[in-house]
Amino acid sequence: MDYLQITGKNFLITGVANKKSVAWHIAQTLETLGAKVFYSVRSAARRDSLEKLLAGKPVFLCDAEDEAQITRLAEEVSAAAAAPLHGLVHSIAFANYAAGPRPFHETERADFLQATAVSAFSLVEMARAFKPHFDPAASVVSIGISSQVTAASYGYMSPVKAALESASRFLAKSFSADTHIRFNMVNAGPLKTSASAGIPGYVDNYLFAEQLTMRKKNVATQEVADAAVWLLSPRSSGVNAQSLVVDAGMGWNFFDESVVKTATRI
């Protein structure tokens, strides 16, 4: 039974970095359900690094910092699909942490603008480029973070992710003028991904966050992917301009008894 009504439909997944990626888990779930999945990666080098993982799959190159490449991506994917696109996953983020962690007020303008262009505004550019190629009831899902955290090590990516979330809602409103295309976010709790591993202090934050979850276990990447696949499906047709938090209750459990006891014993 095709409960999610995804079989035979076309989806574009951006941002696969490796088999730990949320994007990869989403793509694999869609393919298991019988969907046709197209992949977009940043560069030829990234494509080569994924040669075994993406063998035999349709892979396209697109550096999201370059609007011309986004326009080209829409044309190439549309031609390859030879049919409307039923969904798109925006799982792209970049921040220049080459200088190491620094206080937020010391963020360089160039770094902030680059991160915003790649991680947030690229959603707007992709939506615009793909609009003529979308099914009238397509679904666009972006991957964000579970709350607007102020972790010093995460730095300026928190406000950049907030910009992505706001852009998603405004796109939902803008597209509603002449389509039924939906835009939603999946805001994930701390995950074991390669991208997160590069954030200074992430392991300690991950372990702390796990104690704040109501089940004392952080969310798995597949759990985030499952939520995204539901949002991509017609079964979520009444959901638009929303941010679905998948964090095992962490965001509502700041006063967990065991965490409070540990903190007040210091």
Secondary structure, DSSP 8 states (H G I E B T S, - for coil): --TT--TT-EEEEE---STTSHHHHHHHHHHHTT-EEEEEES-HHHHHHTTTTTTTS-EEE--TT-HHHHHHHHHHHHHHHTS-EEEEEE-------TT----GGG--HHHHHHHHIIIIIHHHHHHHHHGGGEEEEEEEEEEEESS----TTTTTHHHHHHHHHHHHHHHHHHHTTT---EEEEEEE-----HHHHTSTTHHHHHHHHHHHSTTSS---HHHHHHHHHHHHSGGGTT--S-EEEESTTGGG-TT-HHHHHHHHT-
